[in-house]
């Protein structure tokens, strides 16, 4: 069964277009390195919580939006190899494709599918 990476991050609203361009470059490379699909989503209905929430999890600041996305891989081995290649690829280095958000507040993880319908 497939493997998926999921992330949530805060992006300054002023950087929306820059973020989209960053994602377009990254998506092309992820697919080059084996990802089956890549999704990037700009928050639209992401409420604040009382105990926990996406905004609380990423320490959302005024003027930022929560984004989320996922990458579907054929398996974990392909994901591990693909991620290693991404980290080394000169097209993803900060001088070539800077992250338009605070990566320290990004939440991410890899997951095995329990159900895929």
N, C-alpha and C positions, 0 to 999 in steps of 0.2 A: 504494500500500500504506500501511497505517496507520503511525503514529509513536508511540513509547512513551517515557515518562519513568519512570525507575526510581530508587529511593532506598533507602538503608539509614541508620538512625540509632539512637542509644542513648536509651532512655527509662527514667527511674527507675520501679521497680516500684510505688512509692507513687503515681505519676501515671497508672497504667493507665486508670482511668475518665476522668480529665481528658483524657488523650490520645485516648481513644475519642470523647469529645464534640467535641474539636477536629477530629478527622477527619470526623465526621458533618457539621459545618458546612462544612468545606473541600470534601468530596465533593459536596455539593449545589451549591456554587458552581462547582467544576470542571465539573460536568455542565451547569450553566447557561451556562458559557462555552465549551462545545463538546466536552468530553471524552466519549468513548463509554462508558468504564467506568473505575472507580476501585477499587483493591484495597488493603487495609491488612492486614498480617499481624504478629502478635505472636510473637516467637521461641519455639520449643519445643525444637528439637534443633539448636542452633547451637554446635558444638564450637570450643574454642580450637585454634589451629593452631601449628605449629612455625615456619613461615616466614611465612605470612599466613593470615588468617581474617577473618570478619565482626567478631568481638569485637576483634581487633587493629586492624582498619581504622577502627573508630569509637572506639578507645581506651576500651573498655567498662570501667566502674568497678563496684565492689562495689555490689550493690543495683539494678543496671540490667539491662534486657533489650534485645537487638537486635530492632528492628522493621524491616520492609521493606514496600515497596509499589510500585505502578505505576499509571500513568494511560495509557490508550490513547486516542489522538486520531485523527481521520480523516486528518490530514496535519500536516506541520511548520508550515505557515502558520497553521492553526487553533490549534495548540499555542502558537506564539509570540504570537498575538493574545490567546488565553485567559490565558496566564501574565501578560501585561502588564496585563490587566484585573484579575486576581487581586491583583496587587501594589498596585493602586490602590483596590481595593474596601474600603470602611470596615468591612465585616463581618470582614475578615481582619487588621485592624490590631491591634497588640499589646494595646491597651486593651480591645478588643472580644472578641478570641479569642487569648489569649496562647499561645505555643508552650510546651507542658509538657515540654520537653527542651532540651538544649544544641544549638542549630542549627549551631554552629561545628564540631561533630563529625559532622554529616550528610554523607553522600556521595550525590551525585545526578548524573544525566546524561540526555541525550536520545539515543534510538537509532532507527535505521531497522531495520525487520524484515528479517532475512535469510531466515527461514522462519517461517511461521505456519500451524500444522496444526490 
